[in-house]
Amino acid sequence: MKETRNFSSPILLSLLMIAVLGFLWSGDMAPTHWLPEAVASEVAAEEVATAEGADAAQELKLRPAPRPSREDYPDVGTSSRSIVWIIAQMHLFFGALVLAVPLFVLVIELLGKSTGDARYDDMAHEFMKISITAYSITALFGGTLALALFLLYPDLMAYLMQAFGAQMLVYAMLFFMESILLYIYYYGWDALRYGNAKWVHISLGLLLNGVGATLMVMANSWATFMMAPSGVNEVGAVIGNIWEVMKGPLWNPINLHRFIANIAFGGAVVGAYAAYKCLAARTAEDRAHYDWMGYTSNFIAILAFLPLPFAGYWLMAEIYAYSQQMGITAMGGILAWLFIVQAVLIGTILMAGNYYLWSGMSRTEGSKRYQGMIKYIAVVLVICFLIWVTPHTLILTSGEIAALGGSHHHLLGPLGIMPAKNIAVNLMLIFTFLSFQIYRRSDKVATVSWEKAGNALMVAIYVVAIANIIFAGVYYGYFTNTVYKVGASVTQVVSTLVVIISGVVIDAFMYRKAKTLPSFWGQVSNRSQYALFALPIAFTWLMALMGYVRSSVRTHWHVYTVMKDNSPDNFIPTIGYAGNMMTIVTVMFVLFVLFIFWIASLSNTKQAPPLPVTKKAGEAA
Amino acid sequence: MGKNLQVWLVAFAVVLIFFYGLDHLVMNMQGLPLNIDLTPSQ
């Protein structure tokens, strides 16, 4: 059955965005109240005084960041921030999904090409089906977000247009290219399937991902400019070129963090699709196919997730380096409690991912060799999870403080600070990788002569890395000064990475010509499929949570230190209020995703043709 | 000494030396040199 799809919405939105941005960039809508006139002329005079000749003329053109008053914000009868919050978060969820899916689809397609196994190609094509439906929704939320921002925060948007200038037009044009490439990539799949045509298709996929990644880093630069502006002076006047404005101190940490997180998120969402199809399958063949698809999705999600905490750590380290005050707002003040909630959500993700792997081991008889290890892995994961969620500072009544003998518990208090949590996080990642490794080994028997030596080396790496992580965390974390405490966390990260990389490399060589035991796809419990549903929900909630933290660290600034927020919402929302917002956007996203799954299934559904009408005996006469 | 034991001992020795060197390398790269017993240099 030929599918038909409405191309118009993303392309029309692209054109609309280009037109709106072009119109605004022309200066017709530049605000007239950048600064009170007296202040503006004072700033200009100062600039002139410090410049000479041609420079003075140039300086006169500098415009400081606007200083809107409360009246300059349109009143639409409800919180503007809440409106933008919901729309922006939905756009971000879907944007993450549609940028990530083509990334691993391209890898799967390449795998299909190199192995000649058509199943990979079919699976990659099916993954793209989800992405293509989500793309229209991304575009709709993106267009709505742009309109909402221009309506509700005109001064901020005008300032960002001034700072980024033509880059925004380039963004809109790239969005146009993304649409064209995405549709050709998806609808040209069968037309460009074999021989050299396949390479053309793969090249299109590469171009699509190149454009997608560029879109992402460009949009990231707007967010990081608001957090840590660069290329502007102390009053916000743009003094650098576009590159200097974009490459702020937080740009690359955010780029890396979002790039990895998007892949993990995309893998989790398509995993839920596979689980949905697996549970709804009516034939053993379909169940086997979607079981395999779910396994691949979980593989992508967990593999991308393993290095994510390190990227997050780098981002926080850069935030502290840029502004210690901003870092403390995030991790030492009101927002610190959210990192405990974050631990609960990441713990949920790791538990669900591990549980899925353990359940999946039932697909092969060979897993019996490793099943005894599962209970020990579970114990370590639970202990580490409990350490991670232990808060440092408790919210207590005076009676409770008296009963406790202080604001910190004498035994559990030390578990509330970063060294303990660093140990817990790294061990959880190592033991998740161990689950992953024994799962991968379950259906194989090594035939190489050095199997015992390889296993001894692998065990030694696990044991020494774990000892090193605990030593670095306890000794440098509790018994030396802060500089060594922070520095030692890097050795912990490196130890975990050594385990992961060496595990992949050793297994790749050890099982190169291994004997393969039969695996029975579809022979898996339904409970394991529910774990695949838990992953995207926890990921979505986590993204909403950390998005709230990232945005809140700007406190009462639109653009940190250069443009104040004077709207009625210029404060960090309370945790309870934010929790409700996060839940609303998560539920909305899940509902939209269910709609996408339904649409994706609908395109394969055929109505039975009507039976031929038979004339009654009386009519024939 | 059995061959198996030798394999295990060599594996652990190699990995211990590797991680010891790694700790020194990573801390030195951050300007935080360590003494031979891995205590911070004063």
Boltz contact constraints between the chains, C-beta under 6 A:
constraints:
  - contact:
      token1: [A, 452]
      token2: [B, 7]
      max_distance: 6.0
  - contact:
      token1: [A, 453]
      token2: [B, 7]
      max_distance: 6.0
  - contact:
      token1: [A, 456]
      token2: [B, 7]
      max_distance: 6.0
  - contact:
      token1: [A, 456]
      token2: [B, 8]
      max_distance: 6.0
  - contact:
      token1: [A, 456]
      token2: [B, 11]
      max_distance: 6.0
  - contact:
      token1: [A, 457]
      token2: [B, 11]
      max_distance: 6.0
  - contact:
      token1: [A, 460]
      token2: [B, 11]
      max_distance: 6.0
  - contact:
      token1: [A, 460]
      token2: [B, 12]
      max_distance: 6.0
  - contact:
      token1: [A, 460]
      token2: [B, 15]
      max_distance: 6.0
  - contact:
      token1: [A, 461]
      token2: [B, 15]
      max_distance: 6.0
  - contact:
      token1: [A, 464]
      token2: [B, 15]
      max_distance: 6.0
  - contact:
      token1: [A, 464]
      token2: [B, 16]
      max_distance: 6.0
  - contact:
      token1: [A, 464]
      token2: [B, 19]
      max_distance: 6.0
  - contact:
      token1: [A, 468]
      token2: [B, 19]
      max_distance: 6.0
  - contact:
      token1: [A, 480]
      token2: [B, 40]
      max_distance: 6.0
  - contact:
      token1: [A, 484]
      token2: [B, 32]
      max_distance: 6.0
  - contact:
      token1: [A, 484]
      token2: [B, 40]
      max_distance: 6.0
  - contact:
      token1: [A, 487]
      token2: [B, 27]
      max_distance: 6.0
  - contact:
      token1: [A, 487]
      token2: [B, 30]
      max_distance: 6.0
  - contact:
      token1: [A, 487]
      token2: [B, 32]
      max_distance: 6.0
  - contact:
      token1: [A, 490]
      token2: [B, 26]
      max_distance: 6.0
  - contact:
      token1: [A, 491]
      token2: [B, 23]
      max_distance: 6.0
  - contact:
      token1: [A, 491]
      token2: [B, 26]
      max_distance: 6.0
  - contact:
      token1: [A, 494]
      token2: [B, 26]
      max_distance: 6.0
